[in-house]
Amino acid sequence: MVETSGLPLMNLLLANHRRSSRLLAVAASLVMLFSCAVLVGQTTNTADEIPPLRPPRAELPPSFWEQNRNPVVLTGVAVLLFIIVVVWFLTARRPAVALPPEVIARQALESLRSAPEEGLLLSRVSRILRRYLADAFQLTPGESTTTEFCSELAANAGVGLDLAEEVSVFLRQCDQRKFAPSQAAPELGAVGHALKLVDAGEARRAALRMAATAAPAGDRAAT
């Protein structure tokens, strides 16, 4: 009887123990859920909060370009204009200095002194002398034969008959030596002779200038 009555009691105790274990497990689960909910809420609140702002930085100073823009631009423009003026000055063509005809003739003849007196030299000497006379006495420009040139010289009052005759004889001698050279004939001395004719031409021009200056003075004295 004692053993039989003790068995139900044991079963009852085991059942209560099981029920208590389940209740404890449920309670522990509820506690864990509550803790997780609290933790999630705190985390959400922390994420939603605005972090504190950093202190404001100091204002940036103006750059070099902002401070010196106008002086730099003006200096650049001035340097560019200076370079343009220098380049123009160095590359601009200078007007050629017009030398007097006697200077041109003498320089050209002096450069031929050491050349042998051949046909080419005589042609160059004749051309230099004719160009000098055309420029000095305003003769007709352009190419012409020796005969035509000598006729114009004789007809020009400024040249005068004496100078015209000397030049004509010299030019004909040059033509003769150029087109019919003779081994036995001595050298003409073309360069020196042409220089003397240039001197004679300048003497003639000086006399013409003196005559032109004396004429107005004589007219004033007569009045």
C-alpha positions as CSV (number, residue, x, y, z in Angstrom):
1,M,0.0,0.0,0.0
2,V,2.8,2.4,0.9
3,E,4.6,1.8,-2.4
4,T,1.4,2.0,-4.4
5,S,0.4,5.4,-2.9
6,G,3.9,6.9,-3.4
7,L,4.0,6.4,-7.2
8,P,1.3,9.0,-8.0
9,L,3.0,11.5,-5.8
10,M,6.2,11.0,-7.7
11,N,4.5,11.4,-11.0
12,L,2.9,14.6,-9.8
13,L,6.2,16.0,-8.7
14,L,7.7,15.2,-12.0
15,A,4.9,16.8,-13.9
16,N,5.1,19.9,-11.7
17,H,8.9,20.0,-12.4
18,R,8.4,19.8,-16.1
19,R,5.7,22.5,-16.0
20,S,8.0,24.8,-13.9
21,S,10.9,24.2,-16.4
22,R,8.7,25.2,-19.3
23,L,7.6,28.3,-17.5
24,L,11.2,29.2,-16.7
25,A,12.1,28.7,-20.4
26,V,9.2,30.9,-21.5
27,A,10.1,33.5,-18.9
28,A,13.8,33.5,-20.1
29,S,12.7,33.8,-23.7
30,L,10.5,36.8,-22.7
31,V,13.4,38.4,-20.9
32,M,15.7,37.9,-23.9
33,L,13.1,39.3,-26.3
34,F,12.6,42.4,-24.0
35,S,16.3,42.9,-23.8
36,C,16.7,42.7,-27.6
37,A,13.8,45.2,-28.0
38,V,15.4,47.6,-25.6
39,L,18.8,47.3,-27.3
40,V,17.3,47.8,-30.8
41,G,15.5,50.9,-29.5
42,Q,18.6,52.4,-28.1
43,T,20.5,51.7,-31.3
44,T,17.8,53.3,-33.4
45,N,17.7,56.3,-31.2
46,T,21.5,56.6,-31.4
47,A,21.5,56.3,-35.2
48,D,18.8,59.0,-35.5
49,E,20.7,61.5,-33.4
50,I,22.7,64.2,-35.3
51,P,26.3,64.1,-34.4
52,P,27.8,67.3,-32.9
53,L,29.0,69.8,-35.5
54,R,32.7,70.6,-35.8
55,P,33.8,74.1,-35.0
56,P,33.8,76.5,-38.0
57,R,37.1,76.8,-39.9
58,A,38.9,80.1,-40.4
59,E,38.2,82.1,-43.6
60,L,40.6,81.2,-46.5
61,P,42.9,84.1,-47.4
62,P,42.6,85.5,-51.0
63,S,44.9,83.8,-53.6
64,F,47.8,85.5,-55.3
65,W,45.7,85.9,-58.5
66,E,42.8,87.5,-56.6
67,Q,45.2,90.0,-55.0
68,N,47.3,90.8,-58.0
69,R,45.1,90.2,-61.1
70,N,45.0,93.8,-62.4
71,P,48.7,94.5,-62.0
72,V,49.6,91.1,-63.6
73,V,47.3,91.8,-66.6
74,L,48.6,95.3,-67.1
75,T,52.2,94.1,-66.9
76,G,51.6,91.4,-69.4
77,V,50.0,93.8,-71.9
78,A,52.9,96.2,-71.5
79,V,55.5,93.5,-72.0
80,L,53.6,92.2,-75.1
81,L,53.5,95.7,-76.6
82,F,57.2,96.3,-75.9
83,I,58.0,93.0,-77.7
84,I,55.9,94.0,-80.7
85,V,57.6,97.4,-80.9
86,V,61.1,95.9,-80.7
87,V,60.3,93.3,-83.4
88,W,58.8,95.9,-85.7
89,F,61.8,98.2,-85.2
90,L,64.3,95.4,-85.9
91,T,62.4,94.1,-89.0
92,A,61.2,97.3,-90.5
93,R,62.9,98.2,-93.7
94,R,65.0,101.3,-93.5
95,P,64.8,103.7,-96.4
96,A,67.9,103.4,-98.5
97,V,70.2,106.4,-98.3
98,A,70.4,108.0,-101.7
99,L,74.1,108.5,-102.5
100,P,75.1,111.2,-105.0
101,P,75.7,109.8,-108.5
102,E,79.4,110.8,-108.4
103,V,79.9,108.8,-105.2
104,I,78.2,105.7,-106.7
105,A,80.3,106.0,-109.9
106,R,83.6,106.4,-108.1
107,Q,83.0,103.5,-105.7
108,A,82.0,101.2,-108.6
109,L,85.1,102.3,-110.7
110,E,87.5,101.9,-107.8
111,S,86.3,98.3,-107.3
112,L,87.5,97.6,-110.9
113,R,91.1,98.9,-110.7
114,S,92.7,95.5,-110.2
115,A,90.7,93.7,-112.9
116,P,92.3,93.0,-116.2
117,E,91.3,95.3,-119.0
118,E,89.3,93.0,-121.2
119,G,86.0,93.3,-123.0
120,L,83.9,92.6,-119.8
121,L,85.8,95.3,-117.9
122,L,85.3,97.9,-120.7
123,S,81.6,97.1,-120.8
124,R,81.2,97.7,-117.1
125,V,83.2,100.9,-117.2
126,S,81.2,102.3,-120.1
127,R,77.9,101.4,-118.3
128,I,79.0,103.0,-115.0
129,L,80.0,106.2,-116.8
130,R,76.8,106.4,-118.8
131,R,74.7,105.9,-115.7
132,Y,76.6,108.7,-113.9
133,L,76.1,111.1,-116.7
134,A,72.4,110.2,-117.0
135,D,71.8,110.8,-113.3
136,A,74.0,113.9,-113.0
137,F,72.6,115.7,-116.0
138,Q,69.0,114.3,-116.1
139,L,69.4,112.5,-119.4
140,T,66.8,110.2,-120.8
141,P,66.8,106.9,-118.8
142,G,66.9,103.5,-120.4
143,E,69.2,101.6,-122.8
144,S,70.5,103.3,-125.9
145,T,73.3,102.8,-128.4
146,T,76.6,104.6,-128.0
147,T,75.7,106.8,-131.0
148,E,72.3,107.7,-129.5
149,F,73.8,108.5,-126.2
150,C,76.6,110.6,-127.6
151,S,74.0,112.6,-129.7
152,E,72.0,113.3,-126.5
153,L,75.1,114.4,-124.7
154,A,76.0,116.9,-127.5
155,A,72.5,118.3,-127.4
156,N,72.4,118.8,-123.7
157,A,73.4,122.3,-122.7
158,G,74.2,121.3,-119.2
159,V,76.9,118.8,-120.3
160,G,78.6,121.2,-122.6
161,L,80.3,120.5,-125.9
162,D,83.8,119.9,-124.4
163,L,82.7,117.3,-121.9
164,A,80.3,115.7,-124.4
165,E,83.2,115.4,-126.9
166,E,85.6,113.8,-124.4
167,V,83.0,111.3,-123.2
168,S,82.0,110.4,-126.8
169,V,85.6,109.7,-127.8
170,F,86.1,107.5,-124.7
171,L,82.9,105.5,-125.2
172,R,83.8,104.9,-128.9
173,Q,87.3,103.7,-127.9
174,C,85.8,101.3,-125.4
175,D,83.4,99.9,-128.1
176,Q,86.3,99.5,-130.5
177,R,88.4,97.6,-128.0
178,K,85.4,95.4,-127.0
179,F,84.3,94.4,-130.5
180,A,87.7,94.5,-132.3
181,P,90.4,93.8,-129.8
182,S,94.0,94.3,-130.9
183,Q,96.9,92.6,-129.2
184,A,99.3,95.3,-130.3
185,A,97.3,98.2,-128.9
186,P,98.3,99.4,-125.5
187,E,95.7,99.4,-122.6
188,L,93.3,102.2,-122.6
189,G,93.4,102.8,-118.9
190,A,89.6,102.7,-118.9
191,V,89.1,102.9,-115.1
192,G,91.4,105.9,-114.6
193,H,90.1,107.7,-117.7
194,A,86.5,107.2,-116.5
195,L,87.3,108.6,-113.1
196,K,88.8,111.7,-114.8
197,L,85.6,112.1,-116.8
198,V,83.6,111.9,-113.6
199,D,85.7,114.6,-112.1
200,A,85.2,116.7,-115.2
201,G,81.5,116.2,-114.9
202,E,81.5,117.3,-111.3
203,A,83.5,120.4,-112.2
204,R,80.9,121.2,-114.9
205,R,78.1,120.8,-112.4
206,A,79.8,123.0,-109.9
207,A,80.2,125.7,-112.6
208,L,76.5,125.4,-113.5
209,R,75.6,125.8,-109.8
210,M,77.8,128.9,-109.4
211,A,76.3,130.4,-112.6
212,A,72.8,129.7,-111.3
213,T,73.6,131.4,-108.0
214,A,75.3,134.4,-109.6
215,A,72.4,135.1,-112.0
216,P,69.8,136.1,-109.3
217,A,72.4,138.3,-107.5
218,G,73.2,140.1,-110.8
219,D,69.5,140.7,-111.4
220,R,69.1,142.2,-108.0
221,A,72.1,144.4,-108.5
222,A,70.8,145.6,-111.8
223,T,67.5,146.6,-110.3
